[in-house]
Amino acid sequence: MRFVARLIQQNLRAKVFLPLLMLALATTWYGLFYSVDKFAGMTNGLSLMDMQPLLTVDQLFAQISTYNDATVEFYLGWSLFDYAWPFITYTTMLFISAWLLTFAAAAWQQRFWVFIGSAYTTVVFDWAENVGFVALISGLPAQPVWLAQLTIALHQGKLVFNMIFNVLFCALLLVLLVSAIRARIKT
């Protein structure tokens, strides 16, 4: 993680960050708007499984059973995109976090590794979750319950580490806001 932290901190420049930000915004637009709408239209209003926080094994199997060939093909293509999207998005958020940390106390700056750990653990869980969903959607000879349970557990793990990252990011924003207000009051 120190390597990643140094790499990000050494590249906190607009010529690195701005293209990354544009890529993150473009992939987020595709991931949250176009593809969600297209999938809902193909499935009578269903959400992509990756975006259902309370998904259960029974719901997973019920939804998969309604997919036609076009839906399966779309989901498989979307899952390839879903390997790039979280990595790009979290890397962008780590650049933003690293930049914000330059305005924070040294104690915060020394904990950048926690931001990195929670971000990339979320990405790894997301990737593993994708493998499970793809295997189940691809129609293995049998859809093993253990694989569905594991996939749902990975899905929940992704959400937990995503929440940890978001709490850290919000806490950092709050600390910076309070520091700015205190500095303004003192002057």
C-alpha positions as CSV (number, residue, x, y, z in Angstrom):
1,M,0.0,0.0,0.0
2,R,2.9,2.3,0.5
3,F,3.8,1.9,-3.1
4,V,0.3,2.9,-4.2
5,A,0.2,5.8,-1.7
6,R,3.5,7.1,-3.1
7,L,2.4,6.6,-6.7
8,I,-0.8,8.6,-6.1
9,Q,0.9,11.3,-4.0
10,Q,3.7,11.8,-6.6
11,N,1.1,12.2,-9.4
12,L,-1.2,14.7,-7.8
13,R,-1.1,16.9,-10.9
14,A,-3.8,18.1,-13.2
15,K,-2.4,16.3,-16.2
16,V,-2.8,13.0,-14.5
17,F,-5.9,13.7,-12.4
18,L,-8.1,15.4,-15.0
19,P,-8.0,12.6,-17.6
20,L,-8.6,10.1,-14.8
21,L,-11.6,12.2,-13.5
22,M,-13.0,12.4,-17.1
23,L,-12.7,8.6,-17.5
24,A,-14.4,8.0,-14.1
25,L,-17.2,10.4,-14.9
26,A,-17.8,8.7,-18.3
27,T,-17.7,5.2,-16.9
28,T,-20.0,6.2,-14.0
29,W,-22.5,7.7,-16.5
30,Y,-22.5,4.4,-18.5
31,G,-22.6,2.3,-15.3
32,L,-25.3,4.2,-13.5
33,F,-27.5,5.6,-16.2
34,Y,-27.3,4.1,-19.7
35,S,-26.7,0.5,-18.7
36,V,-29.1,0.6,-15.7
37,D,-31.9,1.9,-17.9
38,K,-31.2,-0.5,-20.7
39,F,-31.1,-3.5,-18.4
40,A,-34.4,-2.4,-16.7
41,G,-36.0,-2.2,-20.1
42,M,-34.8,-5.7,-21.0
43,T,-36.0,-7.2,-17.7
44,N,-39.3,-5.4,-16.9
45,G,-37.7,-3.1,-14.4
46,L,-35.1,-5.3,-12.7
47,S,-31.9,-3.7,-11.5
48,L,-28.5,-5.2,-12.2
49,M,-27.7,-7.7,-9.5
50,D,-24.6,-5.8,-8.5
51,M,-26.8,-2.9,-7.5
52,Q,-29.2,-4.6,-5.2
53,P,-27.9,-4.3,-1.7
54,L,-30.5,-6.6,-0.1
55,L,-30.3,-9.3,-2.8
56,T,-30.9,-12.9,-1.4
57,V,-30.0,-16.2,-2.9
58,D,-33.7,-16.9,-3.6
59,Q,-34.1,-13.6,-5.4
60,L,-30.9,-14.2,-7.3
61,F,-32.1,-17.5,-8.7
62,A,-35.6,-16.0,-9.4
63,Q,-34.2,-13.2,-11.4
64,I,-31.7,-15.3,-13.3
65,S,-34.6,-17.6,-14.4
66,T,-36.3,-14.6,-16.1
67,Y,-33.3,-13.7,-18.2
68,N,-33.6,-14.4,-21.9
69,D,-30.5,-14.8,-24.2
70,A,-30.3,-11.1,-25.0
71,T,-30.4,-10.2,-21.2
72,V,-27.7,-12.8,-20.5
73,E,-25.6,-11.4,-23.4
74,F,-26.0,-7.8,-22.1
75,Y,-25.2,-8.7,-18.5
76,L,-22.0,-10.6,-19.6
77,G,-20.9,-7.7,-21.6
78,W,-21.7,-5.3,-18.8
79,S,-19.7,-7.4,-16.3
80,L,-16.6,-6.9,-18.4
81,F,-17.1,-3.2,-18.1
82,D,-17.7,-3.7,-14.3
83,Y,-14.1,-4.9,-13.9
84,A,-12.8,-1.5,-15.1
85,W,-15.4,0.8,-13.6
86,P,-14.8,0.2,-9.8
87,F,-11.0,0.4,-10.3
88,I,-11.2,3.6,-12.2
89,T,-13.7,5.2,-9.8
90,Y,-11.8,4.2,-6.6
91,T,-8.5,5.3,-8.1
92,T,-10.0,8.7,-8.9
93,M,-11.5,8.9,-5.3
94,L,-8.1,8.0,-3.9
95,F,-6.5,10.9,-5.9
96,I,-9.2,13.2,-4.5
97,S,-8.6,11.8,-1.0
98,A,-4.8,12.3,-1.3
99,W,-5.3,15.9,-2.4
100,L,-7.7,16.6,0.5
101,L,-5.3,15.0,2.9
102,T,-2.7,17.6,2.0
103,F,-4.9,20.1,3.8
104,A,-5.3,17.8,6.9
105,A,-3.2,17.2,10.0
106,A,-0.2,14.9,9.7
107,A,-2.2,12.2,11.7
108,W,-4.7,12.0,8.9
109,Q,-2.1,12.0,6.2
110,Q,-0.4,9.0,7.8
111,R,-3.6,7.0,7.5
112,F,-3.9,7.3,3.7
113,W,-3.3,3.6,3.7
114,V,-6.7,3.0,5.3
115,F,-8.3,4.8,2.4
116,I,-6.3,2.7,-0.1
117,G,-7.1,-0.5,1.7
118,S,-10.8,0.0,1.9
119,A,-11.0,1.3,-1.7
120,Y,-9.1,-1.6,-3.3
121,T,-10.6,-4.2,-1.0
122,T,-14.0,-3.0,-2.3
123,V,-12.7,-3.4,-5.9
124,V,-11.4,-7.0,-5.2
125,F,-14.8,-8.0,-3.7
126,D,-16.5,-6.4,-6.7
127,W,-14.4,-8.4,-9.1
128,A,-14.9,-11.6,-7.2
129,E,-18.7,-10.9,-7.0
130,N,-18.7,-10.4,-10.8
131,V,-17.1,-13.8,-11.3
132,G,-19.8,-15.4,-9.3
133,F,-22.7,-13.6,-11.0
134,V,-21.2,-14.4,-14.4
135,A,-20.8,-18.1,-13.5
136,L,-24.4,-18.3,-12.3
137,I,-25.8,-16.3,-15.3
138,S,-23.9,-18.4,-17.8
139,G,-26.0,-21.3,-16.8
140,L,-23.6,-23.8,-15.3
141,P,-24.8,-27.4,-15.7
142,A,-26.4,-26.8,-12.4
143,Q,-26.7,-23.6,-10.5
144,P,-25.0,-24.5,-7.2
145,V,-26.5,-22.9,-4.1
146,W,-23.0,-22.7,-2.5
147,L,-21.9,-20.5,-5.4
148,A,-24.9,-18.2,-5.0
149,Q,-24.3,-18.0,-1.3
150,L,-20.6,-17.1,-1.9
151,T,-21.5,-14.6,-4.5
152,I,-24.0,-12.9,-2.2
153,A,-21.4,-12.9,0.6
154,L,-18.9,-11.2,-1.7
155,H,-21.6,-8.7,-2.7
156,Q,-22.2,-7.9,0.9
157,G,-18.5,-7.6,1.5
158,K,-18.2,-5.1,-1.3
159,L,-20.9,-3.0,0.2
160,V,-19.3,-3.1,3.7
161,F,-15.9,-2.0,2.4
162,N,-17.6,0.6,0.2
163,M,-19.3,1.9,3.3
164,I,-16.0,2.1,5.2
165,F,-14.4,4.1,2.4
166,N,-17.4,6.4,2.2
167,V,-17.4,7.0,6.0
168,L,-13.6,7.7,5.9
169,F,-14.1,10.2,3.0
170,C,-17.0,11.9,4.8
171,A,-15.1,12.1,8.0
172,L,-12.2,13.7,6.2
173,L,-14.5,16.2,4.6
174,L,-16.0,17.0,8.0
175,V,-12.6,17.5,9.6
176,L,-11.5,19.8,6.8
177,L,-14.7,21.8,7.1
178,V,-14.4,22.2,10.8
179,S,-10.8,23.2,10.5
180,A,-11.7,25.8,7.9
181,I,-14.5,27.2,10.1
182,R,-12.1,27.3,13.1
183,A,-9.5,29.1,11.0
184,R,-12.1,31.6,9.7
185,I,-13.3,32.3,13.2
186,K,-9.8,32.9,14.6
187,T,-9.1,35.6,11.9
